[in-house]
Amino acid sequence: MKLNNFHILSAIILILSSAGCGNLTSNDTATAAPATPTQEIASPSVVPESRGATTPQTGEELSPEAEDEEDSTPDVLFRYMSGVNLLNAGQWKESLPQFDLVIRVHPELARAYFYRGIAQYHEEEDEAALEDYNKAIELDKRFAEAFHARGLLHYRNEDQQAALADLNKAIYYAPDFGDAYRNRGVLYLNDNKVDPGIRDLETALLIYQRNRQGERVRDVLSLLEGPVPGNTQMTTSTETHSSFR
């Protein structure tokens, strides 16, 4: 791996993310059914010891020689975008080999770990998802989306203290992150802290209105009309926010 190739790939991914080409969801669509603190959670499972790299079109395993041919920046970028497209389509398991290959070639790429963590979150591979979120944050200590996603994982596993700490960090590093405010508000409501919960929901509403995110506006309005402390759902949306740099 050449360092300059990593810089080129990172710059291209940054441009695509800023332009909204790397979004996991549209502005008005959540990615999956929400989780609640009382929802039954499957025991964390371990990622298989090895996942062979596969072709995006067929899912067929590649030989080591074929994998070596994929190490150029254009091919790795293609794999990265294939993985993102599979996430957009809700094909969590199918996206994993794509991010495996990207990470093998460019192990310094924080966003690849983040996206692989999202896929593993939806596959209920909680230990593996946590490892990837931790690695993404280790590589980019201001990675608000990764803090947000890790907070949702803690929330699903009923660790509200850890979830709140991560949502606080997501908001600290990205003050215009509507989903982080929305979910922190839900966390407060579920802890019977109605006033701070309402304040966070109102902040999320303003951000969603400014960004013209209609479905999320309707979601927050429904919560504000009659929040039920202890019985409010979090959203599992982990979309790429256009203001992130």
C-alpha positions as protocol buffer text, in pm:
chain_id: "A"
residue {
  index: 1
  type: MET
  ca { x: 0 y: 0 z: 0 }
}
residue {
  index: 2
  type: LYS
  ca { x: 132 y: 339 z: -94 }
}
residue {
  index: 3
  type: LEU
  ca { x: 65 y: 626 z: 138 }
}
residue {
  index: 4
  type: ASN
  ca { x: -21 y: 862 z: -145 }
}
residue {
  index: 5
  type: ASN
  ca { x: -291 y: 618 z: -263 }
}
residue {
  index: 6
  type: PHE
  ca { x: -445 y: 630 z: 82 }
}
residue {
  index: 7
  type: HIS
  ca { x: -450 y: 1010 z: 71 }
}
residue {
  index: 8
  type: ILE
  ca { x: -611 y: 1005 z: -273 }
}
residue {
  index: 9
  type: LEU
  ca { x: -878 y: 756 z: -160 }
}
residue {
  index: 10
  type: SER
  ca { x: -947 y: 951 z: 158 }
}
residue {
  index: 11
  type: ALA
  ca { x: -986 y: 1275 z: -37 }
}
residue {
  index: 12
  type: ILE
  ca { x: -1228 y: 1116 z: -286 }
}
residue {
  index: 13
  type: ILE
  ca { x: -1437 y: 961 z: -8 }
}
residue {
  index: 14
  type: LEU
  ca { x: -1446 y: 1294 z: 175 }
}
residue {
  index: 15
  type: ILE
  ca { x: -1571 y: 1469 z: -139 }
}
residue {
  index: 16
  type: LEU
  ca { x: -1837 y: 1203 z: -201 }
}
residue {
  index: 17
  type: SER
  ca { x: -1954 y: 1213 z: 161 }
}
residue {
  index: 18
  type: SER
  ca { x: -1974 y: 1593 z: 164 }
}
residue {
  index: 19
  type: ALA
  ca { x: -2176 y: 1582 z: -158 }
}
residue {
  index: 20
  type: GLY
  ca { x: -2420 y: 1334 z: -6 }
}
residue {
  index: 21
  type: CYS
  ca { x: -2309 y: 1044 z: -231 }
}
residue {
  index: 22
  type: GLY
  ca { x: -2218 y: 826 z: 64 }
}
residue {
  index: 23
  type: ASN
  ca { x: -2544 y: 853 z: 254 }
}
residue {
  index: 24
  type: LEU
  ca { x: -2678 y: 539 z: 410 }
}
residue {
  index: 25
  type: THR
  ca { x: -3031 y: 672 z: 390 }
}
residue {
  index: 26
  type: SER
  ca { x: -3218 y: 944 z: 214 }
}
residue {
  index: 27
  type: ASN
  ca { x: -3299 y: 1254 z: 416 }
}
residue {
  index: 28
  type: ASP
  ca { x: -3650 y: 1130 z: 483 }
}
residue {
  index: 29
  type: THR
  ca { x: -3598 y: 759 z: 542 }
}
residue {
  index: 30
  type: ALA
  ca { x: -3482 y: 567 z: 848 }
}
residue {
  index: 31
  type: THR
  ca { x: -3275 y: 255 z: 787 }
}
residue {
  index: 32
  type: ALA
  ca { x: -3431 y: 3 z: 1020 }
}
residue {
  index: 33
  type: ALA
  ca { x: -3692 y: -68 z: 1285 }
}
residue {
  index: 34
  type: PRO
  ca { x: -3610 y: 120 z: 1606 }
}
residue {
  index: 35
  type: ALA
  ca { x: -3499 y: -46 z: 1927 }
}
residue {
  index: 36
  type: THR
  ca { x: -3632 y: 19 z: 2274 }
}
residue {
  index: 37
  type: PRO
  ca { x: -3466 y: -43 z: 2612 }
}
residue {
  index: 38
  type: THR
  ca { x: -3713 y: -325 z: 2683 }
}
residue {
  index: 39
  type: GLN
  ca { x: -3674 y: -491 z: 2344 }
}
residue {
  index: 40
  type: GLU
  ca { x: -3529 y: -841 z: 2360 }
}
residue {
  index: 41
  type: ILE
  ca { x: -3173 y: -827 z: 2229 }
}
residue {
  index: 42
  type: ALA
  ca { x: -2996 y: -1128 z: 2086 }
}
residue {
  index: 43
  type: SER
  ca { x: -2667 y: -1219 z: 2247 }
}
residue {
  index: 44
  type: PRO
  ca { x: -2373 y: -1054 z: 2068 }
}
residue {
  index: 45
  type: SER
  ca { x: -2226 y: -1288 z: 1810 }
}
residue {
  index: 46
  type: VAL
  ca { x: -1872 y: -1305 z: 1684 }
}
residue {
  index: 47
  type: VAL
  ca { x: -1781 y: -1227 z: 1326 }
}
residue {
  index: 48
  type: PRO
  ca { x: -1662 y: -1540 z: 1143 }
}
residue {
  index: 49
  type: GLU
  ca { x: -1285 y: -1584 z: 1162 }
}
residue {
  index: 50
  type: SER
  ca { x: -1248 y: -1509 z: 792 }
}
residue {
  index: 51
  type: ARG
  ca { x: -1460 y: -1364 z: 517 }
}
residue {
  index: 52
  type: GLY
  ca { x: -1315 y: -1402 z: 171 }
}
residue {
  index: 53
  type: ALA
  ca { x: -1334 y: -1095 z: -51 }
}
residue {
  index: 54
  type: THR
  ca { x: -1610 y: -1127 z: -310 }
}
residue {
  index: 55
  type: THR
  ca { x: -1706 y: -964 z: -633 }
}
residue {
  index: 56
  type: PRO
  ca { x: -1979 y: -696 z: -592 }
}
residue {
  index: 57
  type: GLN
  ca { x: -2186 y: -839 z: -875 }
}
residue {
  index: 58
  type: THR
  ca { x: -2190 y: -1211 z: -793 }
}
residue {
  index: 59
  type: GLY
  ca { x: -2064 y: -1254 z: -438 }
}
residue {
  index: 60
  type: GLU
  ca { x: -1812 y: -1514 z: -564 }
}
residue {
  index: 61
  type: GLU
  ca { x: -1494 y: -1548 z: -363 }
}
residue {
  index: 62
  type: LEU
  ca { x: -1176 y: -1404 z: -511 }
}
residue {
  index: 63
  type: SER
  ca { x: -845 y: -1583 z: -516 }
}
residue {
  index: 64
  type: PRO
  ca { x: -551 y: -1417 z: -335 }
}
residue {
  index: 65
  type: GLU
  ca { x: -406 y: -1327 z: -674 }
}
residue {
  index: 66
  type: ALA
  ca { x: -731 y: -1160 z: -779 }
}
residue {
  index: 67
  type: GLU
  ca { x: -744 y: -973 z: -449 }
}
residue {
  index: 68
  type: ASP
  ca { x: -398 y: -831 z: -514 }
}
residue {
  index: 69
  type: GLU
  ca { x: -527 y: -687 z: -839 }
}
residue {
  index: 70
  type: GLU
  ca { x: -791 y: -495 z: -641 }
}
residue {
  index: 71
  type: ASP
  ca { x: -533 y: -293 z: -445 }
}
residue {
  index: 72
  type: SER
  ca { x: -525 y: 10 z: -674 }
}
residue {
  index: 73
  type: THR
  ca { x: -707 y: 324 z: -558 }
}
residue {
  index: 74
  type: PRO
  ca { x: -980 y: 315 z: -829 }
}
residue {
  index: 75
  type: ASP
  ca { x: -1062 y: -50 z: -751 }
}
residue {
  index: 76
  type: VAL
  ca { x: -1067 y: 9 z: -377 }
}
residue {
  index: 77
  type: LEU
  ca { x: -1290 y: 313 z: -425 }
}
residue {
  index: 78
  type: PHE
  ca { x: -1523 y: 98 z: -636 }
}
residue {
  index: 79
  type: ARG
  ca { x: -1538 y: -158 z: -354 }
}
residue {
  index: 80
  type: TYR
  ca { x: -1604 y: 118 z: -101 }
}
residue {
  index: 81
  type: MET
  ca { x: -1892 y: 261 z: -304 }
}
residue {
  index: 82
  type: SER
  ca { x: -2027 y: -90 z: -371 }
}
residue {
  index: 83
  type: GLY
  ca { x: -2036 y: -143 z: 5 }
}
residue {
  index: 84
  type: VAL
  ca { x: -2218 y: 186 z: 60 }
}
residue {
  index: 85
  type: ASN
  ca { x: -2472 y: 101 z: -211 }
}
residue {
  index: 86
  type: LEU
  ca { x: -2535 y: -236 z: -48 }
}
residue {
  index: 87
  type: LEU
  ca { x: -2592 y: -62 z: 286 }
}
residue {
  index: 88
  type: ASN
  ca { x: -2838 y: 174 z: 118 }
}
residue {
  index: 89
  type: ALA
  ca { x: -3024 y: -132 z: -9 }
}
residue {
  index: 90
  type: GLY
  ca { x: -3031 y: -288 z: 337 }
}
residue {
  index: 91
  type: GLN
  ca { x: -2801 y: -570 z: 225 }
}
residue {
  index: 92
  type: TRP
  ca { x: -2594 y: -565 z: 542 }
}
residue {
  index: 93
  type: LYS
  ca { x: -2428 y: -905 z: 513 }
}
residue {
  index: 94
  type: GLU
  ca { x: -2344 y: -856 z: 147 }
}
residue {
  index: 95
  type: SER
  ca { x: -2168 y: -527 z: 220 }
}
residue {
  index: 96
  type: LEU
  ca { x: -1926 y: -679 z: 471 }
}
residue {
  index: 97
  type: PRO
  ca { x: -1676 y: -834 z: 225 }
}
residue {
  index: 98
  type: GLN
  ca { x: -1650 y: -502 z: 41 }
}
residue {
  index: 99
  type: PHE
  ca { x: -1547 y: -315 z: 356 }
}
residue {
  index: 100
  type: ASP
  ca { x: -1324 y: -606 z: 459 }
}
residue {
  index: 101
  type: LEU
  ca { x: -1124 y: -556 z: 141 }
}
residue {
  index: 102
  type: VAL
  ca { x: -1109 y: -177 z: 175 }
}
residue {
  index: 103
  type: ILE
  ca { x: -986 y: -210 z: 533 }
}
residue {
  index: 104
  type: ARG
  ca { x: -728 y: -471 z: 433 }
}
residue {
  index: 105
  type: VAL
  ca { x: -582 y: -235 z: 175 }
}
residue {
  index: 106
  type: HIS
  ca { x: -630 y: 89 z: 373 }
}
residue {
  index: 107
  type: PRO
  ca { x: -643 y: 4 z: 745 }
}
residue {
  index: 108
  type: GLU
  ca { x: -622 y: 374 z: 832 }
}
residue {
  index: 109
  type: LEU
  ca { x: -961 y: 457 z: 678 }
}
residue {
  index: 110
  type: ALA
  ca { x: -1192 y: 538 z: 970 }
}
residue {
  index: 111
  type: ARG
  ca { x: -1511 y: 560 z: 763 }
}
residue {
  index: 112
  type: ALA
  ca { x: -1468 y: 206 z: 629 }
}
residue {
  index: 113
  type: TYR
  ca { x: -1467 y: 71 z: 986 }
}
residue {
  index: 114
  type: PHE
  ca { x: -1771 y: 288 z: 1064 }
}
residue {
  index: 115
  type: TYR
  ca { x: -1972 y: 152 z: 771 }
}
residue {
  index: 116
  type: ARG
  ca { x: -1870 y: -206 z: 844 }
}
residue {
  index: 117
  type: GLY
  ca { x: -1980 y: -149 z: 1202 }
}
residue {
  index: 118
  type: ILE
  ca { x: -2322 y: -36 z: 1081 }
}
residue {
  index: 119
  type: ALA
  ca { x: -2360 y: -355 z: 876 }
}
residue {
  index: 120
  type: GLN
  ca { x: -2259 y: -565 z: 1176 }
}
residue {
  index: 121
  type: TYR
  ca { x: -2499 y: -370 z: 1399 }
}
residue {
  index: 122
  type: HIS
  ca { x: -2789 y: -465 z: 1172 }
}
residue {
  index: 123
  type: GLU
  ca { x: -2664 y: -824 z: 1159 }
}
residue {
  index: 124
  type: GLU
  ca { x: -2673 y: -818 z: 1543 }
}
residue {
  index: 125
  type: GLU
  ca { x: -2299 y: -886 z: 1560 }
}
residue {
  index: 126
  type: ASP
  ca { x: -2270 y: -646 z: 1850 }
}
residue {
  index: 127
  type: GLU
  ca { x: -1915 y: -728 z: 1962 }
}
residue {
  index: 128
  type: ALA
  ca { x: -1783 y: -687 z: 1610 }
}
residue {
  index: 129
  type: ALA
  ca { x: -1980 y: -366 z: 1559 }
}
residue {
  index: 130
  type: LEU
  ca { x: -1841 y: -224 z: 1883 }
}
residue {
  index: 131
  type: GLU
  ca { x: -1485 y: -311 z: 1779 }
}
residue {
  index: 132
  type: ASP
  ca { x: -1532 y: -131 z: 1446 }
}
residue {
  index: 133
  type: TYR
  ca { x: -1688 y: 177 z: 1604 }
}
residue {
  index: 134
  type: ASN
  ca { x: -1405 y: 187 z: 1857 }
}
residue {
  index: 135
  type: LYS
  ca { x: -1148 y: 160 z: 1578 }
}
residue {
  index: 136
  type: ALA
  ca { x: -1316 y: 435 z: 1375 }
}
residue {
  index: 137
  type: ILE
  ca { x: -1305 y: 665 z: 1679 }
}
residue {
  index: 138
  type: GLU
  ca { x: -944 y: 570 z: 1751 }
}
residue {
  index: 139
  type: LEU
  ca { x: -852 y: 677 z: 1397 }
}
residue {
  index: 140
  type: ASP
  ca { x: -1069 y: 991 z: 1404 }
}
residue {
  index: 141
  type: LYS
  ca { x: -1128 y: 1116 z: 1756 }
}
residue {
  index: 142
  type: ARG
  ca { x: -1382 y: 1375 z: 1633 }
}
residue {
  index: 143
  type: PHE
  ca { x: -1593 y: 1122 z: 1436 }
}
residue {
  index: 144
  type: ALA
  ca { x: -1939 y: 1234 z: 1548 }
}
residue {
  index: 145
  type: GLU
  ca { x: -2127 y: 974 z: 1343 }
}
residue {
  index: 146
  type: ALA
  ca { x: -1927 y: 693 z: 1500 }
}
residue {
  index: 147
  type: PHE
  ca { x: -1998 y: 825 z: 1851 }
}
residue {
  index: 148
  type: HIS
  ca { x: -2368 y: 842 z: 1760 }
}
residue {
  index: 149
  type: ALA
  ca { x: -2373 y: 490 z: 1620 }
}
residue {
  index: 150
  type: ARG
  ca { x: -2184 y: 352 z: 1921 }
}
residue {
  index: 151
  type: GLY
  ca { x: -2433 y: 528 z: 2146 }
}
residue {
  index: 152
  type: LEU
  ca { x: -2720 y: 348 z: 1972 }
}
residue {
  index: 153
  type: LEU
  ca { x: -2540 y: 18 z: 2021 }
}
residue {
  index: 154
  type: HIS
  ca { x: -2497 y: 87 z: 2394 }
}
residue {
  index: 155
  type: TYR
  ca { x: -2864 y: 189 z: 2410 }
}
residue {
  index: 156
  type: ARG
  ca { x: -2974 y: -135 z: 2248 }
}
residue {
  index: 157
  type: ASN
  ca { x: -2774 y: -322 z: 2510 }
}
residue {
  index: 158
  type: GLU
  ca { x: -2942 y: -120 z: 2787 }
}
residue {
  index: 159
  type: ASP
  ca { x: -2630 y: 74 z: 2892 }
}
residue {
  index: 160
  type: GLN
  ca { x: -2791 y: 417 z: 2906 }
}
residue {
  index: 161
  type: GLN
  ca { x: -2496 y: 582 z: 3079 }
}
residue {
  index: 162
  type: ALA
  ca { x: -2256 y: 484 z: 2800 }
}
residue {
  index: 163
  type: ALA
  ca { x: -2517 y: 574 z: 2538 }
}
residue {
  index: 164
  type: LEU
  ca { x: -2563 y: 922 z: 2685 }
}
residue {
  index: 165
  type: ALA
  ca { x: -2186 y: 979 z: 2699 }
}
residue {
  index: 166
  type: ASP
  ca { x: -2150 y: 893 z: 2330 }
}
residue {
  index: 167
  type: LEU
  ca { x: -2449 y: 1103 z: 2222 }
}
residue {
  index: 168
  type: ASN
  ca { x: -2302 y: 1397 z: 2415 }
}
residue {
  index: 169
  type: LYS
  ca { x: -1977 y: 1356 z: 2224 }
}
residue {
  index: 170
  type: ALA
  ca { x: -2159 y: 1330 z: 1891 }
}
residue {
  index: 171
  type: ILE
  ca { x: -2335 y: 1661 z: 1962 }
}
residue {
  index: 172
  type: TYR
  ca { x: -2014 y: 1823 z: 2090 }
}
residue {
  index: 173
  type: TYR
  ca { x: -1827 y: 1741 z: 1769 }
}
residue {
  index: 174
  type: ALA
  ca { x: -2126 y: 1804 z: 1538 }
}
residue {
  index: 175
  type: PRO
  ca { x: -2358 y: 2067 z: 1691 }
}
residue {
  index: 176
  type: ASP
  ca { x: -2591 y: 2048 z: 1388 }
}
residue {
  index: 177
  type: PHE
  ca { x: -2646 y: 1670 z: 1413 }
}
residue {
  index: 178
  type: GLY
  ca { x: -3025 y: 1641 z: 1431 }
}
residue {
  index: 179
  type: ASP
  ca { x: -3042 y: 1265 z: 1488 }
}
residue {
  index: 180
  type: ALA
  ca { x: -2808 y: 1290 z: 1788 }
}
residue {
  index: 181
  type: TYR
  ca { x: -3035 y: 1551 z: 1951 }
}
residue {
  index: 182
  type: ARG
  ca { x: -3343 y: 1347 z: 1866 }
}
residue {
  index: 183
  type: ASN
  ca { x: -3200 y: 1030 z: 2017 }
}
residue {
  index: 184
  type: ARG
  ca { x: -3059 y: 1202 z: 2324 }
}
residue {
  index: 185
  type: GLY
  ca { x: -3405 y: 1350 z: 2377 }
}
residue {
  index: 186
  type: VAL
  ca { x: -3555 y: 1003 z: 2357 }
}
residue {
  index: 187
  type: LEU
  ca { x: -3298 y: 874 z: 2604 }
}
residue {
  index: 188
  type: TYR
  ca { x: -3390 y: 1152 z: 2848 }
}
residue {
  index: 189
  type: LEU
  ca { x: -3762 y: 1081 z: 2807 }
}
residue {
  index: 190
  type: ASN
  ca { x: -3706 y: 712 z: 2873 }
}
residue {
  index: 191
  type: ASP
  ca { x: -3525 y: 811 z: 3191 }
}
residue {
  index: 192
  type: ASN
  ca { x: -3824 y: 1029 z: 3293 }
}
residue {
  index: 193
  type: LYS
  ca { x: -3625 y: 1349 z: 3236 }
}
residue {
  index: 194
  type: VAL
  ca { x: -3897 y: 1522 z: 3041 }
}
residue {
  index: 195
  type: ASP
  ca { x: -3769 y: 1883 z: 3030 }
}
residue {
  index: 196
  type: PRO
  ca { x: -3423 y: 1811 z: 2881 }
}
residue {
  index: 197
  type: GLY
  ca { x: -3585 y: 1553 z: 2656 }
}
residue {
  index: 198
  type: ILE
  ca { x: -3828 y: 1809 z: 2514 }
}
residue {
  index: 199
  type: ARG
  ca { x: -3547 y: 2063 z: 2468 }
}
residue {
  index: 200
  type: ASP
  ca { x: -3344 y: 1815 z: 2265 }
}
residue {
  index: 201
  type: LEU
  ca { x: -3646 y: 1721 z: 2052 }
}
residue {
  index: 202
  type: GLU
  ca { x: -3716 y: 2089 z: 1984 }
}
residue {
  index: 203
  type: THR
  ca { x: -3353 y: 2140 z: 1880 }
}
residue {
  index: 204
  type: ALA
  ca { x: -3374 y: 1837 z: 1650 }
}
residue {
  index: 205
  type: LEU
  ca { x: -3695 y: 1977 z: 1500 }
}
residue {
  index: 206
  type: LEU
  ca { x: -3529 y: 2309 z: 1416 }
}
residue {
  index: 207
  type: ILE
  ca { x: -3236 y: 2129 z: 1250 }
}
residue {
  index: 208
  type: TYR
  ca { x: -3466 y: 1901 z: 1050 }
}
residue {
  index: 209
  type: GLN
  ca { x: -3679 y: 2196 z: 937 }
}
residue {
  index: 210
  type: ARG
  ca { x: -3373 y: 2390 z: 829 }
}
residue {
  index: 211
  type: ASN
  ca { x: -3246 y: 2091 z: 632 }
}
residue {
  index: 212
  type: ARG
  ca { x: -3595 y: 2020 z: 490 }
}
residue {
  index: 213
  type: GLN
  ca { x: -3607 y: 1666 z: 627 }
}
residue {
  index: 214
  type: GLY
  ca { x: -3982 y: 1623 z: 612 }
}
residue {
  index: 215
  type: GLU
  ca { x: -4017 y: 1270 z: 747 }
}
residue {
  index: 216
  type: ARG
  ca { x: -3798 y: 1349 z: 1047 }
}
residue {
  index: 217
  type: VAL
  ca { x: -3992 y: 1670 z: 1110 }
}
residue {
  index: 218
  type: ARG
  ca { x: -4314 y: 1468 z: 1128 }
}
residue {
  index: 219
  type: ASP
  ca { x: -4148 y: 1213 z: 1354 }
}
residue {
  index: 220
  type: VAL
  ca { x: -4035 y: 1475 z: 1607 }
}
residue {
  index: 221
  type: LEU
  ca { x: -4367 y: 1659 z: 1594 }
}
residue {
  index: 222
  type: SER
  ca { x: -4545 y: 1336 z: 1684 }
}
residue {
  index: 223
  type: LEU
  ca { x: -4315 y: 1297 z: 1983 }
}
residue {
  index: 224
  type: LEU
  ca { x: -4364 y: 1656 z: 2095 }
}
residue {
  index: 225
  type: GLU
  ca { x: -4742 y: 1625 z: 2075 }
}
residue {
  index: 226
  type: GLY
  ca { x: -4748 y: 1360 z: 2343 }
}
residue {
  index: 227
  type: PRO
  ca { x: -4420 y: 1213 z: 2466 }
}
residue {
  index: 228
  type: VAL
  ca { x: -4460 y: 910 z: 2686 }
}
residue {
  index: 229
  type: PRO
  ca { x: -4167 y: 893 z: 2929 }
}
residue {
  index: 230
  type: GLY
  ca { x: -4015 y: 546 z: 2942 }
}
residue {
  index: 231
  type: ASN
  ca { x: -4190 y: 430 z: 2625 }
}
residue {
  index: 232
  type: THR
  ca { x: -4032 y: 628 z: 2341 }
}
residue {
  index: 233
  type: GLN
  ca { x: -3838 y: 474 z: 2056 }
}
residue {
  index: 234
  type: MET
  ca { x: -3495 y: 568 z: 1925 }
}
residue {
  index: 235
  type: THR
  ca { x: -3424 y: 585 z: 1557 }
}
residue {
  index: 236
  type: THR
  ca { x: -3140 y: 374 z: 1425 }
}
residue {
  index: 237
  type: SER
  ca { x: -3065 y: 611 z: 1139 }
}
residue {
  index: 238
  type: THR
  ca { x: -2691 y: 657 z: 1083 }
}
residue {
  index: 239
  type: GLU
  ca { x: -2692 y: 867 z: 771 }
}
residue {
  index: 240
  type: THR
  ca { x: -2393 y: 1072 z: 662 }
}
residue {
  index: 241
  type: HIS
  ca { x: -2460 y: 1434 z: 757 }
}
residue {
  index: 242
  type: SER
  ca { x: -2360 y: 1683 z: 488 }
}
residue {
  index: 243
  type: SER
  ca { x: -2201 y: 1918 z: 739 }
}
residue {
  index: 244
  type: PHE
  ca { x: -1943 y: 1663 z: 853 }
}
residue {
  index: 245
  type: ARG
  ca { x: -1586 y: 1724 z: 739 }
}
